[in-house]
């Protein structure tokens, strides 16, 4: 999908409030990928993505911007925590693992697409097999019916779902249990898949409902119709050219000058990440993958350290720097009301299940936003995540009392007075905090 930067920002605006600078940066980075794909192979090799580093407190949209960006173009995407990795020679996760995880994500994406392409054919094959099994299971009920009438009745009942809970016996592929081991290069090898591919796949008899059997057979038939080698090669191509890796908490491994205790491997992790970001080849179970053209987006709060505390070589590989701002009262109001699948809408549909018709007045929304901003100012600033805490406290009584009975729809209006009454304990705690030295 060749979206323009303006269109990309417009799509991101549906889910993330504010942060225009960060949205523009990722939109341009994504468009540049499309521009690069239209060039000759010689020029394409020369142009690498301009990686981005985001600075900002938690809960302001750093991860969500990257995640929504990948979802927009169906690009392979993974989020990793920089603190989970250790320098080579220490016990812990190897940084190359993030590339293998991305390739796995890419493989799943491609396989799902291929399966949807063959789903009609696979479903047709599965239905034929199920009907044959049903015919055997229901043979005793045939009685004096002619064979054609018996089969027509079965087919009609199957289509209408009458036999969904009928038990049938069928052969199911017995998948060997996987046991992962680490090779010398750090690649994970599944012993189950290694030995499973050496011998013919075993089948075992199972009693299943028609509904369960249909799902299993559709998956099996889809797998037969798909060329796994082409899936693997396409997955590698997508990971190399479209993959996005979001490295969170990059600030936690910025420890210039600290060489003792828990900080001993921090600079080492940066040095291990460097060749991955610069461009190298990593072995995966689907084949070698180059990291030269993957887009890396790093993020951190940088409360204690600063971006300048990262090693210069790594800083150089993240040429685009954007700072995300703390959320304001107006931002919170927009998050509560204007975003796709807003928090207020989520609670409305959840409680509608128990016949509660929940409505929020404008002054209630404004008051909730005020409280969220004040709580972020007087305690830890956790951004938009604060709204979840406030909303849970606000609606706890309604959520607890609702349900468990067959009663008509009950309208419930949340206004400013209701908010002040039910969040009194939260606001009192906040008011006391300003007097604590």
C-alpha positions in Angstrom: 0.0 0.0 0.0 1.7 3.2 -1.2 0.4 5.8 1.3 1.7 9.3 1.2 3.3 10.7 4.5 0.1 12.8 5.0 -2.1 9.8 4.7 0.1 7.8 7.1 -0.2 10.6 9.7 -3.9 10.8 9.1 -4.2 7.0 9.8 -2.0 7.3 12.9 -4.2 10.2 14.2 -7.1 7.7 14.5 -5.3 5.8 17.3 -2.7 8.1 18.8 -3.3 11.7 20.1 -0.7 14.4 19.5 3.0 13.7 19.0 3.0 15.2 15.5 6.8 15.3 15.2 7.1 11.6 15.9 4.3 10.7 13.5 5.9 12.8 10.7 9.3 11.1 11.2 7.9 7.6 11.0 5.6 8.5 8.0 8.6 9.8 6.1 10.7 6.7 7.0 7.9 4.5 5.7 7.4 6.5 2.5 11.1 6.3 1.8 10.8 2.5 1.9 8.3 2.7 -0.9 10.5 5.2 -2.8 13.5 2.9 -2.5 11.5 -0.1 -3.8 10.9 1.9 -7.0 14.6 2.4 -7.8 16.9 0.2 -9.8 18.6 -2.7 -7.9 22.0 -0.9 -8.0 20.6 2.3 -6.4 18.5 0.3 -4.0 21.6 -1.3 -2.5 23.0 2.1 -1.7 20.0 3.5 0.2 19.6 2.4 3.8 16.7 3.3 6.2 17.2 6.3 8.5 16.6 4.8 11.9 14.7 6.8 14.5 15.3 7.3 18.3 12.3 8.5 20.4 12.6 10.2 23.7 9.6 10.6 26.0 7.9 9.4 29.2 6.1 6.1 29.3 2.5 6.0 28.0 2.7 8.9 25.5 2.5 6.6 22.4 6.1 5.6 21.4 5.3 1.9 21.1 1.8 2.5 19.7 3.1 4.7 16.9 5.6 2.0 15.7 3.0 -0.9 16.2 0.3 1.0 14.2 2.7 1.9 11.5 3.6 -1.7 10.9 0.0 -2.8 11.0 -0.9 -0.1 8.5 1.4 -1.7 5.8 1.3 -5.3 7.1 5.0 -5.2 7.8 6.7 -7.7 10.1 7.1 -6.0 13.5 8.5 -7.0 16.8 9.0 -5.0 20.1 12.0 -6.0 22.2 13.4 -4.7 25.5 17.0 -3.6 25.4 17.4 -4.7 29.0 16.7 -8.3 28.2 19.9 -8.7 26.2 23.4 -9.3 27.6 26.9 -8.9 26.1 28.3 -12.0 24.4 30.0 -14.1 27.1 27.3 -13.4 29.7 24.3 -15.7 30.4 21.2 -14.2 28.8 19.6 -13.4 25.5 21.8 -12.9 22.4 21.0 -9.7 20.5 20.7 -11.8 17.2 17.6 -13.3 18.8 15.6 -10.1 17.8 16.3 -10.8 14.2 15.2 -14.4 14.5 12.0 -13.3 16.2 11.3 -10.8 13.4 11.8 -13.6 10.8 9.4 -15.8 12.7 6.8 -13.0 12.7 7.4 -12.5 9.0 6.9 -16.3 8.4 3.6 -16.2 10.3 2.4 -13.2 8.3 3.2 -14.8 4.9 1.7 -18.2 5.9 -1.5 -16.6 7.0 -1.8 -14.8 3.7 -1.1 -17.9 1.7 -3.6 -19.9 3.8 -6.3 -17.3 3.2 -5.6 -17.6 -0.6 -6.2 -21.4 -0.5 -8.9 -21.3 2.2 -11.8 -21.9 -0.3 -10.2 -24.9 -1.9 -9.0 -26.3 1.5 -12.5 -25.8 3.0 -14.1 -27.6 0.1 -11.7 -30.6 0.5 -12.3 -30.7 4.3 -16.1 -30.6 3.9 -15.9 -33.6 1.5 -13.9 -35.6 4.1 -16.2 -34.6 6.9 -19.3 -35.6 5.0 -17.7 -39.1 4.3 -17.0 -39.5 8.0 -20.5 -38.3 8.9 -22.0 -40.8 6.4 -20.2 -43.7 8.3 -21.2 -42.3 11.7 -24.9 -41.9 10.8 -25.2 -45.0 8.7 -27.3 -46.7 11.4 -29.9 -43.8 11.1 -30.4 -44.4 7.3 -33.2 -46.9 7.7 -35.3 -47.2 4.5 -34.1 -43.9 3.0 -32.6 -44.1 -0.5 -28.9 -43.4 -0.6 -29.3 -40.1 -2.6 -31.9 -38.8 -0.1 -29.8 -39.9 2.9 -26.7 -38.0 1.5 -28.8 -34.9 0.6 -30.2 -34.8 4.2 -26.7 -35.1 5.6 -25.3 -32.4 3.3 -28.2 -30.0 4.2 -27.9 -30.7 8.0 -24.1 -30.2 7.8 -24.5 -26.8 6.0 -27.0 -25.7 8.7 -24.7 -26.7 11.5 -27.0 -29.4 12.9 -24.2 -31.9 13.2 -21.6 -29.5 14.8 -21.6 -31.3 18.1 -21.8 -34.8 16.6 -18.8 -37.0 17.5 -16.8 -38.6 14.7 -13.6 -40.6 14.7 -10.8 -39.5 12.4 -7.1 -39.9 11.8 -5.1 -36.8 13.0 -1.5 -36.1 12.3 0.6 -36.8 15.5 3.0 -33.8 15.7 6.2 -34.7 17.6 6.7 -32.6 20.8 9.2 -29.9 20.2 12.2 -29.4 22.5 14.3 -26.3 21.9 18.0 -26.3 22.1 20.5 -23.6 21.4 23.2 -24.1 18.8 26.6 -22.6 19.0 25.5 -19.6 17.0 22.6 -18.9 19.4 20.0 -20.2 16.9 17.2 -22.2 18.4 16.8 -25.7 17.0 13.6 -27.6 17.6 14.4 -31.3 18.0 10.8 -32.2 17.4 10.8 -30.6 13.9 14.2 -32.1 13.0 13.3 -35.7 13.8 9.7 -35.2 12.7 10.9 -34.3 9.1 13.1 -37.4 8.9 10.3 -39.9 9.2 6.8 -40.1 7.7 4.2 -38.3 9.8 2.3 -40.6 12.2 -1.4 -40.6 12.4 -3.5 -41.3 15.5 -7.3 -41.9 15.9 -9.2 -39.2 17.8 -12.9 -38.7 18.6 -13.8 -35.1 17.8 -16.9 -33.1 17.3 -17.6 -32.2 13.6 -16.8 -28.5 14.4 -13.4 -29.4 15.8 -12.6 -31.9 13.0 -13.5 -29.3 10.4 -11.0 -26.8 11.8 -8.2 -29.4 11.9 -8.9 -30.7 8.4 -9.0 -27.1 6.9 -5.6 -26.5 8.5 -4.2 -29.8 7.2 -5.5 -29.3 3.7 -4.3 -25.7 3.6 -0.8 -26.9 4.6 -0.8 -29.4 1.7 -1.8 -26.7 -0.8 1.0 -24.3 0.4 4.6 -24.4 -0.9 6.5 -24.0 2.4 9.8 -23.2 0.5 8.2 -20.2 -1.2 6.7 -19.1 2.2 10.2 -19.2 3.7 11.8 -17.2 0.9 9.1 -14.6 0.9 9.3 -14.3 4.7 13.0 -13.7 4.5 12.5 -11.1 1.7 9.9 -9.2 3.8 11.9 -9.3 7.0 14.9 -7.9 5.1 13.1 -5.2 3.2 10.0 -4.3 5.3 10.8 -5.5 8.8 10.5 -3.0 11.7 12.2 -3.6 15.1 11.2 -1.5 18.0 13.9 -1.5 20.7 12.4 -0.2 23.9 14.2 1.0 27.1 17.3 1.9 25.1 18.1 4.4 27.8 18.6 1.6 30.4 21.7 0.4 28.5 23.2 3.9 28.2 25.8 3.9 30.9 28.8 5.8 29.7 31.6 5.7 32.3 30.0 3.0 34.5 32.0 -0.2 34.4 31.1 -2.0 37.6 28.3 -4.0 39.1 25.1 -4.3 37.2 26.4 -1.8 34.6 29.3 -4.0 33.4 27.6 -5.4 30.3 25.5 -2.3 29.3 28.1 -0.8 26.9 28.8 -4.3 25.6 25.1 -4.7 24.7 25.3 -1.5 22.7 28.3 -2.8 20.9 26.5 -6.0 20.1 23.5 -4.2 18.8 25.7 -1.9 16.6 26.5 -4.5 13.9 22.9 -5.6 13.7 21.8 -2.0 13.1 24.7 -1.2 10.8 23.9 -4.3 8.7 25.0 -7.9 9.1 23.8 -11.4 8.2 22.1 -13.5 10.8 21.4 -17.2 10.5 17.8 -18.3 11.1 16.1 -21.6 10.6 14.6 -20.3 7.4 18.0 -19.3 6.0 20.4 -16.3 6.3 18.8 -12.8 6.6 20.5 -9.4 6.1 19.7 -6.6 8.5 21.0 -3.8 6.3 17.5 -2.5 5.2 15.4 -3.2 8.3 14.0 -0.1 10.1 15.0 0.2 13.7 13.1 2.5 16.0 14.6 2.9 19.5 12.8 4.5 22.4 13.4 5.4 26.0 12.4 7.9 28.7 15.9 9.1 29.3 15.1 10.4 32.8 18.5 9.6 34.3 20.7 9.2 31.2 20.5 11.1 27.9 20.8 10.1 24.3 24.4 11.5 24.4 25.3 8.7 26.8 24.9 6.1 24.1 28.1 5.1 22.4 28.8 7.5 19.5 28.7 4.8 16.9 25.2 3.7 17.9 24.0 7.4 18.0 25.3 7.7 14.4 23.1 4.8 13.4 20.0 6.6 14.7 20.2 9.9 12.7 16.6 11.0 13.4 15.8 12.1 16.9 12.3 13.0 18.1 11.0 14.0 21.5 7.5 13.1 22.6 5.7 15.5 24.9 3.8 14.6 28.1 0.0 14.5 27.6 -2.1 17.6 28.4 -5.7 17.8 29.6 -6.9 18.4 26.0 -4.9 15.3 24.9 -6.7 13.2 27.5 -10.1 14.5 26.5 -9.3 13.5 22.9 -8.1 10.0 24.0 -11.3 9.5 25.9 -13.6 10.5 23.1 -12.1 10.8 19.6 -9.7 7.9 19.1 -10.8 4.7 17.4 -12.0 2.2 20.0 -11.7 4.9 22.7 -11.6 3.9 26.4 -15.1 5.3 27.1 -16.5 3.3 24.1 -14.7 0.1 25.4 -16.5 0.4 28.8 -19.8 1.2 27.1 -19.7 -2.0 25.0 -18.4 -4.1 27.9 -21.2 -3.0 30.2 -23.8 -3.2 27.5 -23.4 -7.0 27.7 -25.0 -6.8 31.2 -27.7 -4.4 29.9 -26.1 -1.2 31.2 -26.5 1.8 28.9 -23.5 3.8 30.0 -23.3 7.5 29.0 -20.6 10.1 29.8 -21.4 13.8 30.0 -18.9 16.4 28.7 -18.2 17.7 32.1 -17.5 14.2 33.4 -15.0 13.6 30.5 -13.3 16.9 31.4 -13.1 16.1 35.1 -11.6 12.6 34.4 -9.0 14.3 32.2 -8.2 16.8 34.9 -7.7 14.1 37.5 -5.5 12.0 35.2 -3.2 15.1 34.5 -3.0 15.9 38.2 -2.1 12.3 39.1 0.6 12.2 36.5 2.0 15.5 37.8 2.0 14.6 41.5 3.1 10.9 41.2 4.8 9.0 38.4 4.0 10.3 34.9 2.7 7.1 33.2 0.9 9.0 30.3 -2.3 7.6 28.9 -2.0 4.5 31.0 -3.2 6.6 33.9 -6.7 6.7 32.3 -7.1 3.0 32.8 -6.4 3.4 36.5 -8.8 6.3 36.8 -11.6 4.6 34.8 -11.3 1.3 36.7 -11.7 3.2 40.0 -14.6 5.2 38.6 -16.6 2.3 37.3 -15.7 -0.4 39.9 -19.1 -0.2 41.6 -21.1 -0.4 38.4 -18.9 -3.2 37.0 -19.3 -5.2 40.3 -23.1 -4.7 40.6 -23.9 -5.4 37.0 -24.7 -8.8 35.6 -26.1 -12.1 37.0 -29.8 -11.3 36.3 -32.3 -11.1 33.4 -33.4 -7.5 33.7 -34.2 -4.7 31.1 -31.6 -2.1 29.9 -30.7 0.3 32.7 -29.5 3.8 31.6 -26.6 5.1 33.7 -25.2 8.6 33.3 -21.7 9.5 34.5 -21.5 13.2 35.2 -19.0 15.5 37.0 -20.7 15.0 40.4 -20.5 11.2 40.0 -16.8 11.5 39.1 -16.0 13.7 42.1 -18.0 11.4 44.5 -16.4 8.1 43.3 -12.9 9.4 42.9 -12.8 11.4 46.1 -10.3 9.0 47.7 -8.0 9.3 44.7 -8.1 13.1 44.6 -7.7 13.4 48.4 -4.5 11.4 48.2 -3.3 13.6 45.4 -4.0 16.8 47.4 -2.1 15.5 50.4 1.0 14.7 48.3 1.7 18.3 47.5 2.4 18.9 51.2 4.9 16.1 51.5 8.5 17.3 51.3 
